[in-house]
Structure formats: structure tokens, C-alpha cells
Amino acid sequence: MIRTGFTLIEMLIAVVIIGMVGTAIATAIGGVANQTFSLERKTVANWVATNQIAQIRIEQRKLSNVRPEGKINAQVYMAQRQWEVETVTHATDHPWLRRLEVDVYEIADGERKGPYDHLTAFIGRY
């Protein structure tokens, strides 16, 4: 006798296989979305740090003295997010040269998260 169609067990096995494949695909897509968001956040944090260093270099051109040592925190709004930029100025062996350490944190829900970027730069007296 020739049978046509599928039995109930065959249908259940097919549904289980489709469910497992669907779960695996959904998990992979979720991981890609998280990676994309993380890369975008790190990229914007790098832009914030680079802008901070450029701003300090422009300000330094107006001054005739060396930038003082110390730590400065600033709030920046970029890419529809609030960022906190922590800039620490260190002395170097040369009296006219300073080392800048810039860390960028994201402010989310009133909480500081990160740092998502860290840059080191050197600026001179002139």
C-alpha cells in the first residue's frame, strides 16, 4: 500500500527542526545588532576624544604659557547622547611639552559608563 502525506511524528520533527533553526538565526542576529551598537558607540567616543584634543590645541595657540597640570571634566552632547570627557594633563621631561590623557565616558540614565575611548596626545607651548 502506498502512503501519501506525512505522519504526525514527521510533522512534529519538522516543526522542532524549524524552531531550532529559527532560534539560532535570531540569536545570531541579536549578536550582530549588539556588535554594531558597540562599534558605533566606540566610534562616536573616539570622535569626542579627538574633538577635545583639537579644542585644547586651538586654545593653546592663544596662550603664551604652558598648559598647567591637572584634571578637567567636561560634558559633551554628540550623536544624540551625553558624554563626559575626562582630560588629565601631565608634565613631561621637557618644560614646554605636556602629555594629555583623554578618557570618554557615556552618561546613560544618570550613570557614567565606560570609558569607551582613551587617547594620548602631546601639546607644546606654542
HELIX and SHEET records of a PDB file:
HELIX    1   1 LEU A    8  LYS A   62  1                                  55    
SHEET    1   A 4 GLY A  70  MET A  78  0                                        
SHEET    2   A 4 ARG A  81  ALA A  91 -1                                        
SHEET    3   A 4 LEU A  97  ALA A 108 -1                                        
SHEET    4   A 4 GLU A 111  GLY A 124 -1                                        
END                                                                             
